[in-house]
Amino acid sequence: MKEVIFYHFLICIKPKDYTGLVKKRNSMNKLNIGDTSDNGQITIIDEDRICYLVKSTSKGAVGVRTISKKLLEEYVAYFGKHPDATANDARDALSGNSDIDRFEYGYTSTLKVMAQMVLGQISTTNSHIELTHKTRILYPLQQIFYGAPGTGKSHTINEITEKQPKDNVYRITFHPDSDYSTFVGCYKPSMKRPEKIYTEKKLIAKLKEIKESGVTYPCHKFATKYWESLKDLDAQSIKNILSACGFTDSMAVEVSKGIAIGQELLNATNDGKIVYDFSPQAFTKAYLRAWQTEEPVYLVIEEINRGNCAQIFGDLFQLLDRKNGFSEYPIKADNDLAAYIGEQLSKESREGVLKTVKSGEELVLPPNLYIWATMNTSDQSLFPIDSAFKRRWEWVYMPIDTRKESWYIQIGDSRYSWTDFLNKVNDELLTDETAEDKHLGFYFCKAENGIISKETFVAKVLFYLWTDVFKVYGIPSVIGSGKDWSFAKFYNPDGSVNETKVKELMSKLQIEPVTSTNPDNQTAEIESN
């Protein structure tokens, strides 16, 4: 039966909180955040001055509700005097005797268990999460760096992430075909890998491990599991392995049976066949790593608006609401994802992880998981991002700085200032009528030793202007119009760059060359500038 979660709003409304920064105690000095009844029915997930936020599980349904501390004191007093009374007995005896709304007594079963927890009539465990100095929040947990192309969005992120261990940085680029499975993971077919062949010495160690684990029929299990390593050993070698582990030679017959079972059943089922394994993607890898370490972990999403975020994130969207770094509203993982996460976190996880998180049953983002993204505002093949999604991110605008470095455009024997070109294009050609996101950033293209080649300049910069900007807004009158200024004119019939046409463009834009001699003789001068 699928669990159904009901949210009840009573005296105060507080979302689920996993922080557990300080062990809070009520006036009775008994219930703490993270306390869970031994039957798993009640978990205290938060509290304030007047109420508890309680997770209650009953008959397959999970409820998150607020419980008045004043009302709980009534139940504690009642069950202190009447330990054998039922929950309904307490409701009938107490309802209407104070100014507490009768409606609140409807949670009498929850109140009874909480009272018994306070009185020590049932035992409790505590599974709160504690933050240490290593998991302090260093930056905004979720932020999108946006702006025109070439403004250094990815570079800004890299300046921080490149200082981190490689195991703590995960990257993904969204595109129109991205979906939940390429972001989170799914089952994929793969060939079963051949079993590793162990030496006799290693086999002795494996048999000792199985024997010491206390399983029944250890020789059977050993032979069935490692049949590929055992099948080619002679009888004396097998007896040597048994003897080293304290077994008599008579057990060699049982080993032979185990080898036969492994060879006939396990090999027939899997060997050389297609098997399906869960293949984790960037989100799941980053999520697991963040729960395995207290160091900062970064999930970097490039070009976030080129994918359909609603489709890609799915119900993970709910996890983006954070409080003290943790997701306020956990979600239930599907069976496949839960099984994989549970398996991985059972091998390695940091201390203090909630049982439901460690098992994979619930997904909760920890405070050391940073999700950062870039957004190129000029991209034409993009999906709109709805306002609900936008509200869960910090937005960092990347302005255009045309004077970051001294770069030059090399056209034949002439060099032109890249900064002068950007200023002319952004300030004069792209007027107020042109979308600001069509402007060019300093790192729109790459330079080699401060030089942008004519091939790069035409193929990247001019191609972008003619196909993405001027095609929509028209070629500025200062340049001209007609066939003489079609993009094809920047190339000669043999495919080489038409240097004369490019220089004519620079003249039209009133950009003068900074040098007009042999470029090889100017390298030292430019580098010194």
N, C-alpha and C positions, 0 to 999 in steps of 0.2 A: 504494500500500500504506500502510495506516495505521501510524504508528509505535507501537511497543510499548515501554513503559518498565519496565525491571527494576531493582529496588533490591537491591543485594548488601551485606550487613553483614559486615565482616571484623574488623579490629583495633579500629577506632573507628567510631562512628556520628555523622555530622555532616550536617545537612540543607543543601540548596542555599543558598548565600549570595551575594548580589550586592553586598555592601557595598563591597569594594575600598577601604576607608578608608586603608589604608597598603599600599604595595607590599611584601608579605611575601616573604622569600627563605629558601630552605632552606640547609642546611649547604654545599651545592655552589654557592650563590649563582647559580642558573640559572633555575629555574622559579618563576613568579610567579602569583598569583591573576589569572585573566583570560587567561593565555597559551593560545593556540589553535594547533594544528599547521596548516601551510599547506593540508593536505588536509581540514581540518575534522573529522578523526576524534577528536581529543582536545582537551578544554578543561579547564583547572585552575579549579575553582570555589571551592575552599577548602583550607586546610591547617592543621595544628597541629604539635606537636612531633614526632609519630611517623608521621603519615600525610598523604596528599593525598586530597581529595575530587575525583573525576574524572568528567567527563561523556564517555562514549565512544559514538560513532556508527558503526554498521557494518551494512551491508545493510538499511537501513530501520529498524533497531532502535536505540533509545537506551537506554544503561545508565548509571546513576549508581552509582559504586562507590568504595570506599576502597582506596588503594594504599599499602603500607608503604614508608616512605622507606628503610629498611634494605634491603628487597628491591630497590628501584630502584637503589641504589648497586651492588648485585651486577650488575644488567643494564648499568649505565653502564660498569662495569669490563670486562664481557665484550665489549660491542659496541665499546669503545675498542680492544680487541685484535683483534676479529673483525667488522669493519664490514660484511662481505658475508654474514654468517650469517643464518639465518632465525629467526623467533620460536620455532619448535619446537626448533631447534638449541640456543638459549639455555636453554629449559626443561629439555631432556634433560641438558645439561651442568651446570646449577646445582641442580636439584631434589634435595634430600636431603643436600646438602653443608653445610647449616647448620641451626640450630634453628628456622628459619622453616617454618611448616606447608606441606606439599606442595600443599594445596588452593589456596594463594595463587598458585602458579605457573600456575594455570589461566587467568589473565589475561595470558598471555605476549605476545599481540599488542598489548595496551594498554601493557604494560611496555616493549616494544621501541620503540614510537613515542615514549614519554616519554623513554627513554634517548637516542634520536636527537635529540630536542629539546634535551636537556641538552648533548649533544656538538656540537650545531650541524650535525648531518648533514642535518637538515631545518629549514626556517625556521619561525618562529613570529610570530604577531601578538598584541597584547594589547588586549582590549576591556573592561577593568575600568571600573566606575563609581566616580567619586570624589564624596564629599559635600563641600560647601562650607559656610561659616558660614551661608549663606542657607537651607540645607536642614536645619538642626538641628531636632530634634523638640521642638516647643514645648509640646504638650499630649498627652494620651493619643490615639493614632491612631484608635482605635475605641471609642466610648463611647455608652451609652444613658442618657438622662435620663428617669427614670421617677417616677411619683407620681400623686396624686389630681388631678382636673381643676382647673385654675386655679392651679397652684403655680408657674407661670413657667418651664416647661421650654423652650418655644420662645423665650421672652424671654431666657433665659440664653444660649442659642446665638447669638441675634441680637446680643447685646452684643459678641460677638467678631467675628462674620462681617460685621456692618455696617461695620466699620472696614477691610474688605478690598476690593480692586477688584472690581467687579461680575463681571468675567470669571472670577474665581477662586472664585465661590460658585454651587453648583448645588443645586437643591431638587427633591424629589419627595415625594408623599404616597402611601403604600401604602393599598390598599383590597382588598376580597375578590376583585376581578377582576384585580388586578395579576399580571403574570407576567414571565418572563424578557425577552420582547420589549418590554414597556413600561418595563423597567428598563435594559436593555442596548441594544436596537435590533433592527431587522429590515428587510427589503426591503418597501417600500410603493409602490403605484402613484401616478404623478403625470403631469400633462400635460407634454410636452416644451416647454420655454421657447423662444420665438422667438429666433433668433440676433440678436446685436447688430449694427446697421448702422454700419459704420466710414466715416469720411471718407476722402477721397483721401490726405490727409497721414498718417492712421493706417495706411492700407493699405500705403503705402510703407514705414513702419516695420515692419509685419508681414512683408512680403516680404524685407526686409533681415535680419530675425531668422532666417527660414527658410534664406536663402542662407548666412548665416554659420554655421549649425549643421552645414553640410557634407552635408546629405541629397542624395540623387540626385533629379533631376527637381524642383527647387525650385519652378518655375513651376506644374507640375501640382499639387503639394501645396498651394501657396498658393491657387490658383484653386478647388480642390475644397473646401478648408476655409472659405474666405471667399466662397463663390459668391453668397450672398444680398446681400453688399455690392457685388459686382462686376457682377451681372447687369443692372442698370439703368444702368451707366456707358456712355458712348459710346466709340467706338473710339479717339479721340484721348486720352481720359482714361486708358484702359488703357495706351496707348503711353507716356504721361507717367510712369505708375507704373513701367513696365518700364525706361524710360530712367534714372529716378532711382536705380534699383538696379543699373545696369550691364548691362542686357539689351537686345538689339536688338529692333527692331519685329517681326521675324519670329516672336518668341516669343508674339505676340498670338494666333496660331492655337492654340498650346498652352494658353494661358489659356482660350480659348473651349472647348477640349475639357474642361479641368478644371471649368469652370462647368457644362457639360452633365452631367458625371459627378455632381457634387454635387447638381444639381437633380433628376436622374432617380433616382439611387440613394439618397443620404442623405435627401433630402426624402421620397421615397416610403416609406422605412423608418421614419422617426421623426416627421416634422413633423405636428403635430396628432394624434399617437397617444399612447396611454398607454405610459409607460416606467416601469421599476422602478429605484428608487435606494435605497441603504441609508440608513435614517433613524435616526441615533444618538439615544439617550435619555440620561437624566441620568448614569448610570454611565459610559458611553463618553465623553461630553463632559468629565466631570471627570477621567477617566483620561488622556485626550489632553492636556488642559490641564496636568495635573501633570507630564507628560513634556516639555512645551514650555517650562516655566518652573521656576525654583528657588524661587519664592515659595510660601507655603502655599496649598493649594487645598482647599476644603471641599465635601463631598457631604453634604447634610443630608436625612435621611429622616424625614418626619413620620409619626407613627402607625404605627410599624414593625410592631406586633403586629396591625394590622388586615389585613395581607396574609399570605399563606402564604410565609414566608421561604425554606423549602426549595425551593419552586417558583420563586420570584422570583430567588434567587441562583444556583440550579443549581450548576455546577462552580466558580463564582466563590467559593463558600464556602471552597475550599482556599486562596485568596489571602489570607484573613484572618489566617492565621498569619504573623506578622511577626518579623523579626530585624534589629535596627538600622534598622528602618523599612521594609525591603524584604520582599516576600513570600518566605517560606522555600521554598515549593513552587510553582514556576511551573506554569501550565497551558497546554495547546495551544489556541489560539483556533480556532474553526470558520472555514471558508474565507471566508465573507462578512465576518465581523468582522475577520479578519486582513487581508483585502484593503483594507478601509476604513481601519483603523488604519495600515497600511503606507503608504497613499496620503497620509494626513494628516501623519504624522510625517516623511515624506520631504520635505514642504514646509517644516516647521518643527519643530525639536526641540532640546533643549539638548545641550550637548557631553557626550560620554562615555556615551551610551546604547548598551547592548548591541545588536549587530546583530540578534539574534533578537527583541528587543523592538521595535526600530525598524521591522523588517519586518512586525510584527504576528504573527509566528509564535508567540511566547510572550507570555503576559500576566503581568506582575509589577507589583505595587503599589509605587510609589516612596515614600520617607519623607516627602514633603511633601504627600501625599494623606491628608486627615483625613475619616473617615466617621463622622458623628455622627447620632444618631437620638433621637426622643422616643417615649415609650410611656405612654399614658394607662391606668393600671391598672384604671380603672372601666369601660372600654369592654366592652360585652357581645358585640358582633359581632367577635370576634377569634380568631386562630389561636394555638394553643400554640406556644411556642418551645422547641425541644429543648435539652437540656443541652449538647450538643456545640457548638451555635451560641452559646449563652450564654457559654461559656468564652472565646470569642474577643473578648469585649467587656468594657470597664470599665463598671461600673454606678454611676450617680450618682443617689442618692435625693434628691428635692426635697421637703423637709418643708413643712408648712403654716405660714405666718406670717400671722396675721390682723391684724397691726398695721403693714402696710407703708405705708399712707396713710390720711388721714382722709376716708373715703367715707361717703355717707349715702344712705338709701333714702327717696325722696319719695313719700308716700302722702297725697294731698290736701293739706291745710295742715300736715301733720305730717312730721317727718323723724326717721328712726331710724338709729342707728349700724350700719353694715354690719359693723363688727368685733364689736359685741355680738351681732348675729344669728349670725355665723359661730361664735362661741364657744359660743353656746347650742345650735346645731344639732350641731356637731362633738363637744362635750364631754358633752352631756346627752341629746340625741335619738338620736345614733348611738352606742349603747352598745357594750360589748365583744362583744356578740352580733352586732353589725352589722359587716360587712367594713370595714376601715379605708380601703380604696380608694374607698369611697362618700363620704368626707368632701369638703367643699367647700374649695377653695383661694381665696385672696383675689381672684385674677383670673378667677374662674369666669365672670363676666359683665363687661361694659364699663360704665364710667361716663362721663358727659359733664360735665366741669368738677367732678368729684368727686361727682356726683349720679347715682344709679341710679333711672331712672324706674319708675313703678308697672307700666307695660307690660312693661319688661324684667324686672323682679323676678318678676312672675307667670309670664310666658311662658317664662322660662329657669330661674330658681331653683326656684320652686314646682313647675313642671312636672317638673323633674328629680327632686325629692324625692318627688312623688306617684307618678310612673310608673316610676322606676328604683330607688328605695329603699323607700318605704313599701308599694309593691305587693308587694315580696318579704318585708319584715320587719314590715309592719303599721304603721298610724299610731300613734305614741306616745300613751299614755293621757292624758298631760298636755294633749294637743290635743282629743281626743275621738274619736268614731267614728260610723259610720252615714252616712246620706245627707247630713246637715248638713255633713259635712266631705269630700264628694266634690270632686274638682278643679273640676268645672263650677261650683260655688258661688262661685268667685272671679271669675266673669264675670256681668254683667247680661245680660238677654235680647237687648239690642241689640249685644252683643259688647264693650262697654266694661268696664273693670276694676271690680269691686265693691269699692270702697274700704272700705266698712263691714266686709266679711268679712275683708279683709287686716288691718285694724286689730284686729279681734277675735282673729286669729291671733297678732299681736304681743302682745296682752294675755295670751293663754293661755301664751305663752312667757315672760311677765314681762319683756318688753323695753319700756321706757318711751321715749316720743318725747323727743328732745333739744330740739326746738322745736315750737311749736304755734301759729304765727302765719302771716301771709302769707309764703310762701316767698321772694318777690322781695325782701323786706326783710331776709332772713337771709343772703343770698349773701356779703356782705362779712364777716359774723361767721364763717361756716363756712370761708371761704377763709383768714381770719387764723388759725383754729385749725389 
